[in-house]
Amino acid sequence: MRPFTIGSALGALVTSAAVLLPPPDMTVSQWADAYRVLSREDSAAPGRWSSDSRPYQRGIMDAASSPRIQYVTVVGGAQWGKTQILNNILGQRICLNPGPIMVVAPTERAAEKWSKTRFAPMVRDCPELAALIGDRSRDSSNTILEKTFPGGLLVAVGANAPAGLASQPIRDLLIDEVDRIPKGDTVEGEGDFEDLAEARTSDFEGRRLIYKCSTPTILGQSRIEDSWKESDQQFWNVTCPHCGFEQTLTFKNVVFKDLPEPVYACHGGGCQITEPELRRAVKEGRWIATRPDVVDHAGFWVHGLMIRPMATLVSKFKKAMKKGIGPLQTFTNTQLGEWWNPRDGDTLQVEGLQKRARESGYTSGQVPDGVGILVAAVDVQDDRLELLVQGVGTGEETWRITREIIPGNLTTAPPWDHLEEALLHLWARQSGGALKVRLACIDIGGHFTKEVYKFCRRPKMRGICQPVKGATRPQLKLAVRSGGKARLWLVDTVQAKDQFLHRLKIETPGYGYCHFPDDLDRDYFEQLLAEHRKSGKRLYEKITTDARNEALDLEVYSMAALFIASPKDLEALVLKAGALAGQVVPAADPEPVAAAPAPVPEERPRAPDRISRVILPRIPRGGGGNGAW
């Protein structure tokens, strides 16, 4: 127990009287300019705080002290002062508007680090705060994670600590780096940490403040994105010094190729804004809400161009581009303060694959000389069949020969007749010789399983067309039969997608390399990259819910077709195809694959028919129900 003195009694009396007085009408930025001192441990420029150095910070701070605003969301990259703003809000609250306050960090360890290295130095160097928050060494109520002051309490907790998130009511909730906690994570089975923390402010509805700030992560998987969407979405607008056009900033407008110094291309007149001009424009900018109808939730997006010189961002961008998708995502999140759209990484890959196609030297319908065997895949949709014919050479180097779309009512014969004609088509090699499809896989999934089996039992399709289905469990082999007497093949689609997407990264023709004809459109490559493997799980999912993925499915079943056909020597087949110039290379192996399953158990499978040596006319590209690339 502390000894009683007249001085301590008078101090307590004065402090108590101050708490009872109405708080002065001072915003957070005004309080910071008047009282905040930046500590040496916490700032590269220690000393008195000045909101004029970064004017965009003023609007963020003052929104937190506005009586009409209950929610504030701040999105921005790294190292621009968001934690300093959070500390300023705390300082203003403790000095002028005390109450129960909670700060939430991603983990309890992070909360302790913030308290010791960011908050404690601020209290020490600001006399106004030091007078209200007792010295930990002399005040048992003052711990690393809990501070008391007249009229209020400050608690720091980790988002992973359920006890700290579910105790006494709080008025002000400040959550730092909210995106470091993945969406869907729960606190030891008790629920989502945001829900638990926000529930503690319910007693103060109308007077509370819920403040969230974070560096953004992945679009669609970001907590701060959800909060931002509910806000008034304010952007910092700058005015072009040449034409007067007011605009928001985007890195896409930074022009640097073949220039000694990067410039910013004005959205309005295309004016070239230099670095010094852009700095002045940023300093004179203003916040503009794109959803002014939202009155109680202020949202601010601090873009990297507001903080860092264009030359610095360009240099970091070039380095990230050389290292790959991961570093590019880090650059986008931390330097630009933008969400990473997984499709952006795909866009880079799409452009690379398009460039590969343009330089391939062949067009769809042509069979390059490196091909020794043709396989096919058929995807069954509700209103069409999609066909991919693929050539395979030495080392499983692959060439896409054609992809055709056959529309029609799949309960009728015409689309299936067209598919049979396509699978029996004769394909001429560029320097002579000809090939037919060795084996085709057709997916029984969907609503036309009966029609698929019926098609596989057609006399000319026996031994060529095999029904397949995606396996529900991992398999040692890419494709296995579904049972002892069954003719259905189960395909490990995860294994196949892993292998295919890995092969797409091979940049030199040869083993495993994927060739594409020069007339492929962008949609095809976007479909190839429509899925990604879910983090930590053996599962692929669409990157966006509306993405089409038929091209990827066809690649999977083409790989299954090659596996089932099991050619003994691909190099020998390539040489054989070249030696038989002007002749038809048989479509079936001497030891044919077993026939498709018959729905009636008593029906015995027939031996496969040898493909006719009559050369069929080439199926026209375009009309007649035949979709071109």
N, C-alpha and C positions, 0 to 999 in steps of 0.2 A: 504494500500500500504506500502511495506517495505521501511525503510529509506535507501537512497543511501550511500554506503561507498566504499572507495577504495578497501578494502579487498573483499567485495562481488563482485565488478566488476572484480577484478583479478581472483577470484574463478570461476566466470561464464566464463571468457575468457579462462582460463586453461581447464575447463570442455568442452567447445565448441571445443577447439582445439583437445582434446582427442577423441571426437566423430568423428572428421573428419579423424583421423588417421586410417590406416588399423588395424583390430583387431589382437592381438597377436595370434600366432599359439599355442593355449593352449586348450587341450581337457577339457571336463567337469570334469573328474576324477583328472586331473592335477590342475584345478582351485580349486576344493574342497580340495585337499591335501594342497594347498598353502594358501587358504583364509577362508575356511569354519570352523566355530566354532559351535559346538552343544550346544544348550541352555539347561539350567537346566529344564525348563518347557517342553522340547521337547525330552529329552533323558535320559535314565538310566545311561549313561556314558558321562556326559557333558565334553566339551573340544575340542581340535583340532580333526578334521576329519582325518581318515586314511583309505584309500581304501584297505590297506593290511589286515585289520581285517576281511573283507569279500570280497575276491578277485573276486567273481562272479559279484559283483556290478560294477566293473570297466568296463567290456564289455558293460553292459547296458548303463552306462553313456556316454561312448565314442561313442556309436552308435548314440546318440542324437546330437553329435557335428560333425559327419562325413558329408562332403559335398555331398556325393553320396546317403545318406539315407534321405528319406522324411517321412517315417513312422516307428514308433517304437511301438511294442506291448509287454507288460509285464504281464505275468500271474503268480500269486503266492498267498500263503495263507496270514494269518494276521501276523502283527508284525515282518516283516523281513527287513523293511527299504524302502519300495517303495515310501512313501511320502517324505522321506529324499532325495531320488534320484530325485524326481520331483523338490524339492526345489533347489538341486544342479544345475539342468539344468537351472532353472530360474536365479540363481545367476550368472552362466557363461554367459548367454545371456545378462543379464542387464549390467554386467561389460564390456564384450568384444565384444558382437555382438548385440547391442540394436535394438529394433524394436517393432512393436505392438504385444502384447502377450495376450492370453486369457487362463485362467484356468477355467475348468468347473467341478463343483461338482454336486452330485446327486440332491441337493436342494439348494435354495438360502441361507437357514439357515446354511447348511453344508459349503457353500462357505464362509460365514461370520466367522464361527468357525475356518476354516482353516486359514483365513487371520489373525485373532486375536491370535490364539494359536500356529500356526506353522510357518507362514511366518514372522509376525512382530518380534517375538523373534530372528529369523535368521538375519533379517536386523539390529536389535539393536546390536547384538553381533558380526557382521562382519563389521568392520570399512569401508571396501571398498564399501559395499552396503549402509551403513548409509550415506556415503558422496554423494551418487547419488540419494537416495530416501529421500525426505524432511520429516521432523517431521510433523506429522499430526496436532499437536496443533498450528504450525506456518505456515503451508502451506495448503491453502484451496483446492488445487488440489489433495491433498493426503487424500483419504477417505478409509473406510474399504474395499470397493469392487473396488476401482480404485486407482492405484498408477502411478505417472508420474516420469520419469527420463530422462536425456538427450538422445535424439534420439529415445525414445520409450514410450510405455504406457503398463501397466499391468492391465487387467480387470479380475475380478473374478465374475462368474455368476453361477446360478443354472440351471440345465437342465430343470427345470419346469418354467423358466422365459423367455417367448418369446422375450421380449424387449431386453434383454441382448444378445440374440443369433442372432439377426438380425439387427445389426447396422453397424459400420464402419469395413473396411477390417482389417484382422489380418494376421500376418505371421506365428506365432507359436501357435499351439493349443495343450493344455495339458488337458486331461480328466482323472479325478481320479475316481476310483470305478465305472466304466462304467456299470458293471453288476447290480448295485443297481437300475437301470432304466429298467423295464421289456421290452422285445422286443414287439413291436406293440404299445407302448404308444406314443401318440403324444402330442405336446406342444399346448394345447388349440386349437386344430384343425388346426394348422399351419404346421404340418408335424413332422417327426421324429427329435429329438434334434440333433442327430449325423449328419444328412444331413444338418440341418440348420447351425450348427457350422462349418462343413467342407466347406460349400459353401463360407464362409467368407475368406477362404485361397486361393481362386482361382486366385486372382491377383498376388500371390507370388509363383505360381506353378514352381517347379524347385529349389526354395530357401526356401520353407516352411518346417516346422516340425510338424507332427501330432503324438502326443505321447498319448498312451492309456495304463492305467494300472488298474488292478482290481483283486480282489479275485474272482475265478470262481464260478458259481452257478450250474444250471442244464444243462446237456448235451442236445443240441438241442434247448435250450431256452436262450442261453447265447450270449450277444453281444460281449464279449471279445473272445469267441470261433470263431465267424465269422471273427474277425480281425486276430486272431492267424492263421486261415487256409490260409489267404492270405500272411502270412509272410514266412521268410526262416526257421522258426521253429527250433530254436537253443536249444539244451539240454546241461546241464552241465555234462560232462563225467568225471568219476573218474577211477583210475587205481587200480586194486587189488594189495595189497602189497605182496601177496604170489605167484600168477601166472602171474601177469602183464597184465591181461585181462582188456581192457578199456570198460566201460559200463555206462549206465544211471541208475538212482536210481528209485526203486519202493518199496512201502511198502510191497508188496506181498512177497518180498525176506527177510523180517525181520523175523527171527525165534526166538520164545520166549517160546514155550510150553515146560514145564519140564526143563527149563534152569534157572540158578540163574540170569543171565544177558542176554538180547537179543543179537544176533549176526546177521550180514548180510551175506546171502548166495550169494557168487560170481556167476554171470551168466556164467562165463567161466568154471572153474574147480570145482565149488561147495565149494570153500574155505570158511572157517568161518572167517569173518572180525569182529574184536571187535570194540567197540565204539571208543577208542583212535585211532585205525588204520583208521577207517572210517573218523574221523575228519581230520586227516592228509591228507587222500586221497581227501577229499572235498576241502581243502585249496590249494592243488596242481592241481586241475582239470582244465578243459578248456571247452569253448563253442564250440560245433560242430553243424553246420547247416545241417539239413536233406533235405533242399531244396536250395542248393547253387546257383541254377539258378535264384532265386529271389534276385535282387541286390539293390532295393530301399526300401525294407521293412524288417526290422530286428525284429524278434520275439524271446522272451526269456521266458522259463518256469522255475520258481524257485520252486523246490520241497521241501516239508517240511523236508525231510531227510537232506537237505543242511543246515538247520537252527537249528533244534531241535534234542536233543539226542534220540536215539532209545527207551530208557527206558521211556522217557516222552511220546512219541507217543504211545507206547504200553499201558501205563497206561490210557491215554485218550481214546484209542480205546476200551479197555475193559469196561470202564464206559459207553461209547456210546452204545456198544452192549447190555448192560443190559437195557438201557432206551428205545431202539426202533429205528425205521427208521429215525425219525426226527433228533435226536441227532447224529446218524451215518452220515447223510448228512452234518450236521454242521461240524463234525470232518473231513470229506473228503474235504470239501471246505476250511475251515479256517486253519486246521492243516497240511494237506497234500498238499493243493494248487491244488487239482484235481477237475475236474468236477464231479458232482454227476450224475451217470447214473441211471435213475429210474429202469432200469432192474436189477441193483445191489441189490436194496431192494427186488425186486421180486425174485432174485436168492436166497437170504436168506430165503424167504418164500417158494420158490420151494423146497429147501433142507429140510426145516421143514416139508412140506407136504409129501415129499418122505419118510422121516423117519417115519411119521405117517402111511403111507401106508405099509411100510415094517413090522411094528409092529401090523398091523390090525388083523391078525389071520384068514383072509379069502382071497380067490382068486376069480377073476372075474368069473361069472357063478354060484357062490354059494350064497345062500340067508341066512344070519345069522338069528338066532332065534328072534332077536329084531324087525324084520320087520313084519308089519301087513298089509301093502298095497303096491302094486306096481304101479307106474306111469311111463310114458315114454314121451320122447320128440324127435321130428324129425326135423332136419335142412336140408333144400333142397338146394343143391349146383348145379352148372351147369352140373356136370358130376357124381354126386353121391348123395346118401342119407346118413345122419349120424344119428344114433339112440343111445339114452341113455335110459336104463331102470334103474330106481332108486327105492330103497326100503325105506319106511318111517315107523317110529315107534313112540312110545310115545314121546310127546313133540316135534314132527317133527324132531327127530333125523333121519339122513339119511344115507343110504348105497348105493354106486354105484354098481349096479349088473353087468352090461355089457355096453360097448359102441361098436357099430358095424358100419362099413363102408360098404355101399352097392353100388358099382360102377355100371354104366350102362347108357344107353341112356334113359332119363326120359320121352321121348315121346313114349316109348314102354312099354309093360306090365311087362317084367321080373323083373326089380328092384322093382316095386310096389308089385308084387306077393311075392317077397322075404320079403318085409317089412311086408306084411299082415301075412305071416307065422311067422315072428319074434314076432309080437305083440300078436299073439295067442298062443305063446309058453307057456308051463307049467314049472314053476320053483319050484324045490323042496327045502324046508327049511332044514337046517342042521340037525335038530333033528326030522324031520317028518312034514308032512303036505305039501301042495303045493299051489302056488299062480299063478294067471294070472294077466296080466296088467289090472288095473281098468280103467284107462283113459290115453289117449295119446294126446299131442298137436303137431300139425304139422304146420310149418310156411308157409304162403302163399306167402311170399316175394320172389322176384326173377323172373325167367322167366317161371315158371311152375304152375301158379295159377290155371289154368283150370284143370291140371292133379291132383293137390292137392284136389280140390273140388270133382272131379270124384272119387278119392280114398276114401274120407270120406263118399261117398254115397254107397260104396260097402255094401252088406247086412251084412256081418260079422263085418264091421267097424262102423256101425251106433251105436251111443251111446258110442262108445269107442274112436274113433278118432275125435278130434275137431280142426278145422282150427283156427289159431291165427295169429295176426299181431301186431307189435310194435305200441303203441299209440304215437301220435304226441304231445299230451298235458298231463299234470299231471292228475292223477285220484285218487279219494279217495280210491278205491279198486285196488288190484293188477291186476284184469282182469274184464272187463265189456263187455256186448254185444254191437255190433256196432250200433244196432238200434232195434226198437220194434219187428219186425218179423225176424230180421237177426239172423243167427246162428254163425256168425264170432265173435270171442272174441278178444278184444283189450287189449294188455298187457302193463302195465306201466313198461317198461324195466329198467328205472332209479331206480324206487322203488325196483324192484326185485334185481338189481345188488347191490344196497346199502345193502339190507338185506343179500344177499348171501355172499358178501365180509366181512360183519360184522361177520357172522357165521363161516367163515373160521378162524377167530381169536380165537374162543372158543377152549380151549385146553383140556378140560375134557369131556369125553363121558357123554352124557345126553342130556338135552334140547338143541336143535338146533345144536348139534355136527355133523360134516361131517366125515363119514368114507370112506376110499378108499381101494380097493383091493390091495394086495401086489405085483401084477404083472403090475401095471401101469408104463408107461415110463415117462421120464422127459417132453416130448413134451406136454403131457396132462396137466400137472400143469402149464407149461408156457402159454398155451392157456387160462387157468383159470385166469391168472394174466396179460393178454395181454392188458387190458384197465385200465385207471384210470379216476377219475372224474375231469373234468376241473375246475381249481381253480375259485371259486366264481360263478360257473354256474351249472345249473341242466342238465349236459351233460357229457356223458362218451365218451372218445376218445382213440384210440389206442396209446400206449406208443411209439411204433415205427410203421412207416407206413406199413412195411411188416409183422407185427405180425399177426399170425393166432388166431382167437378167437372163433372158432366153439364150443369148449368145454364150454366156458362161455355162449354162446347162448343156448346151450342145458340145462344148469343149470337153466337159466331164464325160459325156457318153461316147464321144469319139475316142477318148483315152481308154474307156472300157472296151470299145470295139477292137482296138488294137491289142489289148490284153487278152481278150477272148480268142481272137484270131491266132495269136501267138506265133507269128512268123519266126522261123528258126534262124534265118540269116538275112537281115535287112540289106546288108551290102550286096549279097549275092542276088537278091531280088532287083536291086537297082541295076546291076550289071546285066541281068537277064532281060530286064525291060529294054535296055539299050540295044542288046543283041538281037531282039526280036522286032527290029524296025519294020513297020508295015504290017505286023501281025498282032493278033489279040492275045494279051496275056490272060490266062484263065482267071476267073474270079474266085474259084474255090481252091483250097489246099487239097492235096491228094488224100489227106485224112480230114474230111469235113467236120465242122462243128455240128453237134447234135441238133436235131430239128426243134422247132418251137413247141411248147406244150400244147397238148390237145385237151380241151375241156372235158371230153368223155374218156374216162380211164381205160375203157376197152379198146379205144382206137390206138393202133400201133403206129409209131412214127415211120414215115416213108423215108427212103434214102434220098438224099438231095439230087435234084436234077442238075446236069451239067449245063451251064449257061450257053445259050445259042451263040454261034459264031457269026450270026448275021449282024451287021453293023447297023444299029438303029440311028435314025436322024437325031442330031443334037437338039436338045430341048431348047426352044427359044427363050431368051432372056427378055423379061418384060411382060407381054400379054399372055393370054391363055391361062391365067391363074398362076403364073410363075413369077414370084417377086424377085427383082434384081437385088444386088447388094445394097 
